[in-house]
Amino acid sequence: MRLAAILAVLALAAPASAAIPAPHVRAQSFEQLARPLPLPYDESADAIAAVSKARTRARAGHKLLLIDLGGNWCLDCRILAGTIELPEVHAFVRRHYEVVTVDIGRFDKNMNVPARYGITDRLAGVPALLVVDPRTNKLLDAGHIAALADARSMTPQALADWLAQWVR
């Protein structure tokens, strides 16, 4: 009886909509990613304009906005980009996110982008991912933006799981 009551309370406390399951990633390690790893950051892009356009597309497509802050010099950033290029992850990301990459140089460029979301301290590492509700422009992953800064110590599945946790 007690267990049933506890389970009932937990069911009521659960969010109304559970997260969408992450795709099953066939690659077991980053050694299985296509080589060379991508260079995802356009060093000459107008970051503010790119984020604004991506937010507009995200709103229109009923997707989340994913702002990927990093640099082409960063192995963890390139591993994340290579993982997102895996067919099963790419399909998931395209369905649920509008992605924009922002080159932050050596933490000395385009820092006005994270500042728009209240992040004014030096980033703890890159890639730093800002998951944003495009309707409200509210940061959804506050406190977790540097979770993938050590992507090389994770698995491709763990990266996909992290991306999936924000999708409802």
Order of alpha helices (4+ residues) and beta strands (2+ residues): alpha-alpha-beta-alpha-alpha-beta-alpha-beta-beta-alpha
